[in-house]
Amino acid sequence: MPTELAPDEDELAPIDGWPADSSRELLFTVTLGDGSPKDLTNDAVEWELLAKPYDGRDEAILTGDDSGVTIQRDGVVDPTAGEFRVDIVEDALEGEWGELTQRVTVDPPGESRQSWRGDVTLTAVGETA
């Protein structure tokens, strides 16, 4: 089920127990104030994983610009229905663990950008003998 990003909210539901070596697909739907889908066709969409909630993009652990992350906007989702998906490949977060923050930003041309954030708990991967 996609996470709804509504204009009157700024918090994302927490993600607990994400194994750091696992891949992940995060599906989002952006809505307007009346609950209808927002057309994202011309909007810039960003995603990042941060050590601290208010870190800047340049301090991010992982972003949509990294090789292990793909922001899907066409084909597998429908941007005209407000949909986009963030795909994180296996091992993109190798060596990371603990309490982090994900931030999603939608920046429409000529309108105010909006961002949402939520807690992410990455679990360390145990060593095998």
C-alpha positions, 0 to 999 in steps of 0.5 A, spaced: 500 500 500 502 506 498 504 512 503 499 518 502 503 524 502 498 530 503 499 537 503 496 538 510 501 533 513 509 533 514 510 526 517 511 519 514 509 513 518 516 510 521 519 504 518 522 499 523 526 493 522 529 495 515 535 490 514 541 494 512 543 489 506 536 488 504 533 492 498 526 496 498 521 499 494 517 505 497 511 507 494 508 514 494 502 517 492 501 525 493 494 528 494 491 535 493 488 538 499 481 535 497 484 528 497 485 527 489 491 525 486 496 531 484 499 530 477 507 529 478 508 530 471 512 536 471 514 536 478 521 534 481 521 529 486 527 527 491 528 522 496 534 522 501 536 518 507 539 522 513 543 521 519 539 527 523 532 529 521 535 536 519 541 534 515 542 537 508 542 533 502 549 534 501 550 530 508 545 525 506 547 517 507 543 515 501 539 520 495 535 519 489 542 521 485 546 515 488 547 509 484 543 504 488 537 508 488 532 509 483 526 514 483 521 511 478 516 516 475 514 512 469 512 505 467 511 502 473 507 507 476 503 513 474 505 520 475 499 523 473 495 519 479 500 522 483 504 516 484 512 515 484 516 509 487 523 509 490 527 503 489 533 501 493 538 496 491 540 490 496 547 492 499 546 500 498 546 501 505 551 496 507 555 498 514 549 503 516 545 501 522 541 505 527 535 511 527 535 515 521 530 519 517 527 519 510 525 525 507 521 526 501 520 532 497 516 534 491 517 541 488 512 543 482 514 549 478 512 555 480 509 553 486 511 551 493 515 545 494 513 541 500 517 535 504 515 530 508 520 526 513 519 520 518 523 515 522 527 509 519 530 504 523 536 500 520 538 493 523 545 491 523 546 485 519 549 479 523 556 476 521 556 469 519 561 464 521 
